[in-house]
Amino acid sequence: MSKQNHDKHKNHKHKHDKGDEGHNHGGKTAVALFFTGLAAFIGAYFVNSGILNIALNLIALVTAGYHIIIEGFLDTIKESIKSKRFMPNIHLLMTLAAMGALIIQEYHEAAMLILIFAGAHFLEEYAESKSKKEITNLLKLNPTKARLLKENGREEEVDVSVLKVGDRLRVLNGDQVPTDGIILTGESSIDQSSITGESIPVEKQVGDTVFGSTMNGSGSFTMEVTKDSSDTVFSKILQLVSQTQTNISKTAVLIKRIEPVYVTIVLVLAPIFYWLGISVFVWGSQESFYRTMVFLIAASPCALAATDIPATLSAISNLAKRGVLFKGGSYLSNLSDLRAIAFDKTGTLTQGQPVVTDVFFDSSVSEGSKENYLDIIASMEKKSNHPLADAILKHLSESKNLDLDVENLVGIGLVAKYNGIDYKIGKPSSYKTVSSEIKQYTEDFESNGKTVVYFGVNDTVVVLVAIQDIPKETAKNAIKYFRNENIHTVMITGDAVKTGQAIGKSLGIDEVKGNVMPEDKSRIITELKDKYNIIAMVGDGVNDAPALVTADIGVAMGDGTDIAIDVADAVLMKNDLNRLAYTHIVAKKLRKVVWQNIAFSMVVVVALITMNIVGVMNLSYAVLIHEGSTLVVIVNGLRLLRNTFNNKSE
């Protein structure tokens, strides 16, 4: 599925505008002019001359706040024309308040208003850029050069973009791995923290996969390129990064939508407030005008506008440091409302590779025969093409290699003759007579979701081998967390219902969907959405992709297929479900912080308006308190950059 098609498919889930992430005030030039204005403003304090004092304050207002004035008028005009209705912004409110202060000859307060408002915006942009740091730093890790080995054996340094699948590269100690591939010769330890978030280097040898952007240690090796530079795991991460910068939460979208409505209401109320001052409160014309300017400042939703985006970006940055990447704030915000979560079994909840869990010998087998039987089993399995053979061979890696003539019989298993004795390895149904002892153990193992293989001598079963794709320890911890949070857990598997239920029981899963065909996973997610409203799906395979798209939050495992990572809303770069539990904690904390910010910003607005009406608030204090509340909101959001959660999964 292409990225374009995926985005189209996802529109039914998150129908909101991406919006901008804030105003760009002109970079270094704007900052230089701001400090010029600040110097002029301070200079006005030490000048007694009325004309010079006024001039310095006007210089401060224009140099520090020209972008505020421009955005106030021009952006309002542009947006109004575009939307075909009046679309004022916060900057217009501040500009009008400053102009009003000039009219009543409060030059110093007009300059202070614009100066502090502009300064607060620069600080907000700085806070947002700081919260993006952990994400955007990934861009600096993008490999640019590679040591290409030519056919004549020579080495040439080339740009990573020209590499093709099949090219051979040399990676020296301390080099950055240029792209994804497999090791042909040599070995080394590699720091994969840019991919998995895990700081401990991983030992790599011939045949192992290496990832672009990771850092090679003290060894050196040659590798073969297996992916185009645009298809590497790291390039997928960069795609996530670009989407993260533009996709904002539903709360942020709502605030952006109501901002022009809110500002319009304030502009309508301002002349009414002025009239009430003259007619009802009898403040007089000049005092009523002054308090109306204070009203414009007090009622401005500056802090409200900063309640969500800095906090959301901080939370996403926090997660990025721990190997959890989100495509945007909307998906992280949805996670806090989670009511059910579905997991693919193989590779997600389990190791993804079967292992031998039990080897049982019939009571009739002598101690001296046990080692001999294990040698024969290992020697027979070496000639097998059965998927479970690797698990048995790994378990019996210390066994002797005997020279056996082994035959694969379809529907039966492996048969061999050794020293005149017939041996057979097969599934239970391939044996007609089985002792009650073997039968009992078989039932016990199968009831726990294990696959049973028999080894027989002259058609008499003497050894039972139990094999299972064992659950991950991290999966158990994560399931326990979600159950404690009253989030319904579901396991979706193509295994038999009985096998699935056994594994589900060992993990503490609430519900198991067994015998599920790949095409049915998406339908099951739709049914769960109807019942639980907000649902997440965690998977790693091609057959999980439709379900990941259908879920409100699709989470792909980092070791999963490219298509699963492409269509998911988040990726666990290290296949650790504890990180998903931690992510849910961050999402809940984010929701709490955003509502704290909204409540605080509105309380400040109401308090300032009330104090203005009773006559205990002037323009200077209104500016300081109002813009100070904006900074408090931003700093509160930046707390999400830190790992302040007491979570065992971390």
N, C-alpha and C positions, 0 to 999 in steps of 0.2 A: 504494500500500500504506500503510495507516495505521500510525502509530507503535505502536499497541497490537498490531496483527497482526504487525508486524515483531518486536517483543519476544517474542511467542509463538513465532514461527518460529525465533528465535535460541536458544531454550531448549535445543535438542539440541546446541548447540555449547558452551555454558558453563553447566553445571548447578551453580551454586553460589549461596549466599546472598549478598546484598549487604552485610548486616551494618552495624554502626555504625562510625563513623570515630573513635570515642574517647568518653570520658566528658565530660559537661558539668558542671563543678564549681560552677556557680552564679554565674558571671560576676563582676562587680565586688565583690559582697558577699563571695564566697568569697576573693577576692584580699585584700580588706581584713582579713578575719578571719585569713588566713594571715600577714599582716604583724603583726597583733596578737599572734599566737602566737609569731612570730619574736622580737618585742620582749620578750615574757614569758620566752622561752627564754634570751635574752641577759642579761636582768635576773637570772635565777637564778644566773648566774655570780658576781654581785657581792653576793649575799645569803648571809650566814653562818647565819642562823636556819634551823633544820631545817624547821620547819613552813612558813615563808614560801617557802623553797626548793622544798619539795614542791608547795606551792600554785601557784607560778609555772610549774613544769614541767607540772603537770596542766592549767593554763590553756592552755599552749602546745600540749599534746597535743590538747585538745578543740577549741580554736578553729582551729588549723591543719589538723587532720585529721578533723573531724567528718564530712566527706563521704566520707573513706576508710572510716571505721567504718560509716557508713550503707550505702555500696555493698558493703562486705564482707559484711554480714549480710543486708540487705534484698534486694539483687540476687541473692545466692545462693539465698535462699528463693523469690523470684519465678521465677528460671530453673529451679530444681529442680521447682517445682510445674508450670510450663509444660512441661518436658521429661519429667516423671514419673520423674526420677532425679536423684541428687545432682550439682549443677552449681556447685561452688565457684569463686571467682575469686581473682586475685592479691591483691586488697584484703583478703580474708578472712585470707590468710596473714599479711599485715603487721599486721592488727588483732590476731590471736592472738599474734603475736610481741611486740607492744607490751603486750598484757595480761599475757603471761608475764613480761615485764621488770618490770611493776608488782608482780606477785606476789612477786618476789624483791627488791623494793624498789630496783630500778634505775630510779628515776623519770626521771633526766636522760637515760639512754640510751633509755628508752621514748619520751620527747618527741622526742629527736633522730631516732629511727627514723621516726616519723610525719611530722615536719617535713620531713626530706629526701625522703621518699617522695612527700609532697604537692607539694613544690617541684619534684621531677623531673617529676611529672605536669603541672604548670602549664607547665613548659618544653617538654614534649613537645607539649602543645596549641599553644603558641606556635610551635613549629617546624612543625607541620602547617599552621597558619594562614598562616605565612610562605610555605610551599611552594605553597599554594593561591592566593597573591596574584595571580600573573600571569593565572590563570584567572578568578577572581572579580572582578578589576578590569574585566573585560569588561562586567559588569552595569552599571557606572557609565556606560558609553558608550551605553546604550540610549536612543535619542531619545525625548523626551517631548512636544515642541511643534513645530508646523509653521505656516507662513504660507500660509493657504488663500486662493486668488483666487476671489472670488464672481463670479457671472454679470454683475453690474453693474460689475465692474472693481475693486471695493473689496477690500482685503486684511484678513483676519481671522486672529488667532492662535488655533489650536485644538489640542486634544490629538491626538497621533498616532493614538490608538486609534479615532478617529471617521472617519479618512480612508477613502475608497472608491476602488476602481479607476476611473480616468478623471478624478479630481480634478486640478486644476492648482494648483501650488504655486510660490511665489517663494522662492529661496534666495539670500540676500545674502552678501557677502564675510565670511568668518569664521564663518558659520553651520554648524551640523551638518546634514548631509543627513537629512531626517526619515524617509524610507522609500525603497524601491526604485522606480525609474522611468526615464524617458528625457527627455533635454533637448529642449525645444521651441524656445527662443530663448536666445541668449547662449552664453558659453563661459567656462571657468575651469580652474584646475589643482586637483586634489582629492587630499588625503592619504587613501589607502585602506589604511593600515597596520592598522586595526582589522579589516579583512577579509582582506587578503592577507599581512600581515606585512611588506610592502615599504614602506620609509620614504620613498622618492622619490615626490613627487607625480606624478599622471598627468594629462596634458592631456585635457580633455573638451570636446566641441562638440556642435552640433545633431545629434540622432539617436543619440548615445552613451548607454549605460546608466550610471546612477549608483546607488550602494548606500546604504541607510540606515545611520547611525552614522558614516559617513566625514565628513571635515572639509573644507569648501569653502575655497579659497584667496582670492586677491585679486579674482577676477571674481564676477559674479552671473548668475543664469539663472533661467528658468522651466522647470518640469518637469511631466510627467504621471505620476501614480501608476499603476504597472503591477501591483502586488501588494498584497494585504491585509497589514496590519502583522504579522499572525501568520505570514505565509508568506515574509517577507523572508529574504535570506541571513543577516543578522545574527541573526534570531530562530532560525534553524537552529543558529547557533553557540551561542546561549544554551541550547538544548535539549541540545547536547553538554556544556555546562558542568554542567548539573544532573545528567546521567548520570555524569559524571566523578567527582562528589563521592560517589557511592554505590556505584559498581562497583569492587570491589577485586580484586587478583590472586588466583590459585589458592593461592599460597604464604601470603598473608595469611589466606585462608579456612581453610586447613589449620591454621595457628597458632591461630586463634580456636576451631577445633573441638577441638584437642588440649589447649588451656589448662585446661579443667575436669578433664580426665583427668590431666594433669600435676599439678595442684594436689591432686587427690584422692590421688594416689600419695605426694606429699610429706606430706600429713596422716596417711596410714597409716604412713609410715616414721618420722614424728616420735616416736610412743610406742616404736617398736622401737629407735630411736636412743637414747632415754632409758634403756630397759632395758639396752641394750648398754653404756651408760656406767656403769651401776651394777654389772652382773654381769660384764662382760668387761674393760672398761678400768679399773674400780674408781676412778671419779672421785669418787664420793660423790653423795649425793642432790642437794644444791644445785648443785654444779658440773655434774652431768649435765643438770639442768633448764636451767641457763644456756646450756650448749653446744647444747641442743636448740632454744632460742630462736635462737641464731646459725645453726643448721642451717635453721630455717624461713626466715630471711632469705636465707641463701646459696643455697638451692635454689629460691627464688622466680624465676619466668620473666619478670621485669619487662623486662629487656633483650631477651629473645626476642620479647616481644609488640610491641616497637618496631622490629623488624628490617626490616619490609617497607613499611608504609603511608607513613611520612615519606619514605622513599627513592622510592617509586613516585610520590607526589604531586609530589616535586621534579622527577623526570624528566618528568612530564606538563607541569609548569609551564615547564620548559626548552623543551620542544617547542612549547608554546603561544606563547612569545615569537617563535618562528621560523615561525609560521603552520601548524603541524601540530597538529590537535586530535583527541584520543582520547576515546571515550565512556567509557573506564574503564581501570583498571590491568590487568585480565585480558587485554585485547587487546594492550596493549603488552608484557606478559609473554610472551604467545604468540609475539610477533614474534622474540624471541631464539632460539626453537626452529625458525625458518623453514627449510624444506628446498627449497621451490620457490615461484616467484612468477609469476603469469600477468598479462599486460597486454592490455587492449584496444588496438587499433592507433590508430584515428582519434581525434585529440584528446588521446590519452594519450601514445603514443610519437611521434606525428607532430603537425604544426602544426594539422591539422584543416581546412586550406584548401589546395586545389591551387595550385601556382605553376608558371609556365613555367621549366623548367630549361635547355632547349636550343632554339635555332632554327637549323636547318641548311638552307642553300641548295644546290640542285643545281649542280654545277660549270659547267653551261651558262648559268647566270644571270649577267648582267653586273653590275658594281658599280652602274651607273646605275639598273638595274631593281630592286635590292633594296629601296631606300627606298619606291619606288612600290608594290611588292607588300605591304610592311608596312602602308602606308596603306590599301590595299584590304582586307587581312585585318581590320584594326581596324574599318573602316567596316562590313564585313559582320557582324562579331561583335556590333556594337551592336544589330543587329536580331535577334539570336539569343536563344532561351530555354533554351539548353543550359547545364548547370551549369558546364562548363569555360570558358564565354565570359568570365566575370568574370576568371579567371586570365589569359587572353590579353589582355583589355583593360587590365588592370593593368600587364602587361608592356609593352604598346604605348601607354602613356598619352600619349607625346609625338607620336604619329602624327597626321596630318591627318585631318579628318572629311570624307569625300567623299559626295556625294549619289548613293547607289546604290539601285537597285530590287532588293531582296533577297527571296528566297523560301526558306522552310523546307520541305524535302522530307523526310517521315518515312522513316527508314531509310537516308537518303542523306546529308543535311547541308544546307548553305547553298549556294545558287546565285545568281549575279548576272551582269548584263551591263553592261560599262562601256567606252565608246568602241568598241563593236562587238566586243568580246572577251568570251568566256564564262569565268567564274571559278567555282570550286567549292571549298568546305571540307568535308571529310568524313573518316570513319574509313578506314583502309587498305583494307578490304574493298570500299569503294565505287569503287575504281579497278581497272580490268582490267589495264592495263599500267603497270609501274613499273620504273624503271632499276635495274640491279644495285647501283649506288651507294646509292640511296635504300633499297633492300631491306636492305643490309648495316647501315646506320645504324638502320633500324627494328628489326632483330633485336637490335642492341646495346642500344638504349634500352629495349626491352621486357624484355630479360633482366635489366635493372636495376630492373624494377618501374615503369617509366614508361608513361604513356598517350600514344600517338602520333596526331597529327592531320595530315592532308595538305592542302596548298593547291595546286590545279592550274589551269593555264591551257590552255583548250581540251582538257581531259582529259589533260594532261601534268603530272605532279607536279613542281613546281619548288621547293616549300618544305615542310620537315618541322618540326613543332612538337612538342616533348616536354614533357609536363606530369606533375607528381608532387606528392603530398602529402608534403612532405619531413620526415624525422625531426628531432626536437628535439635540439639539442646536449646538453641536460641529460639526455636519455634515454640517449644514448651513454655518458655518464659513469656514470650509475646502473647500467646493465646491466654495465658493466665492473666496478663495485664488487661487485655480487651474484655475478658469475662468479668473482671473486677469493675470495669467501667460500664458494665451492662450493655456491651456491644455484642450482638449476636454473631457467633463465628460459624462459618460454613466451609467444609472441605469438598472440593469438586474433583473427582477422579474417574478415570476410565477403568480402574480395577473393579473386581467383583464387589458387590455391596458388603459382603461379609469381611473381606480383606480391608476395605475402606473403613468400616466401622471399628475394626480392631485397632487400626492406626489412629483413627479419630479419638477413640477412647483413651489411648495412651497419651495423647496430646491434650485431652480435655476439650475437644471440639464439641460445640453444641449440636451441629447437624452435619450429616454426611450424605453427599449425593454421589452414589456409585453407579458403575456401568454407563458413564456419561460419554457419548460420542463427541468429538471436537466441535461439530456444528451445533450441538445442543447447549454448549456453555453460555453463549450469548443469551439464549432463551431463558436459561435459569437465572441469569443476572437480572433480566427484565422482570421476571416473576418476583425476585427478591426486592427489587426497587419498588414494585407495587405494594409490597407488604411493609417494608422498612423505610421507605422514602429515600434516605441518603445511604448509599452503599459503595464500598471500595472493593476492588478486585486486585489480587496479587498473583502474578504469574511470570513465567519466563520463556515460554515456547511460542512457536508460530501459531499453534492452535489456540493459544490464549488471547491472541490479538483482538478478535472480535469482541470477546468479553471485556477486555481492558478498555476498549472504545465505548462500550455500552455502559459501563459503570460510571458513577459520578466522579470517582477518583480511581484511575488505573495506575497501578504501581508495578513496575517491571524490576526484576532482579538483575543486577549488573552483569552477571554471567549468562544472562538470557540471550535470545536471538536478537538480531538487529531490528527486526520488524516489531518485536514486543517493546523494545526500547523506543522505537519511533512513535508508536501510537500511544504510549503510556503518558500520564500526566506527571509522574514522578519516577525516579530511578534510585534504587538502593545499590550504590556502586559496590559496596561490600555486602555479600549475600547474608546479611545478619538481620533477622526480623526484630531483634531488640531495637535496632535503629528506627524501625517503623513505630514501635511503641513510644520511643523518645519523640518522634515526630508528632504523634498525637498529643503528647504533653505540651510541646511547643505550640501547636495549633490552638489548644485550649487557652494557653497563656496569652497568645496573640489576641484571641477574641476578648479576653478579659481586659488586656491593656487598651485595646481600641475603645471599648465601652467606657473604661475609666477616663480616657482622653476626651471622648464625646461629652460625658457628664461634666467633667471639670471645665471644659471650654464653654459650655452653655451656662454653668453656674457663674463663671466670671462675667459673661455678658450680662446676665440678669443683675448681678451685684453692682456692676459699673453703671448700668442704666438707672437702678434704684438710687444709688448714691448721687448720681447726677441730678435726679429729680429733687432730692431733699437738699441739694446744695452743698454737698461735701466732696465734690469731685471737680478738679480743674483739668484743663487740656493736657498739661504735662504729665500729671499722674495717670490720666486715662491712657495715654500713649505707653508709659512705662509698664503699667499693670497689664494692659491688653497684649502688648508684644511680649512681655515677660511670660504670660500664660502660653503663648505660642512656643516659646523655648522650653517651658516645662513639659509640654505635650511631646515635643521632639525628643527630649532627653529621656522621657518615660518610655518612648518607643525604642530608643537605642539600648535600653536594658536587655532587650531580647538578643543582643549580640553575644551576651555572656551565657555560659552554661551554669545556670543558677538552680537547676532542677535536681532534686535528690531522687535520682532514678537508678535503680540497680542495673538496668539494661545498658546504661552508659558506663 
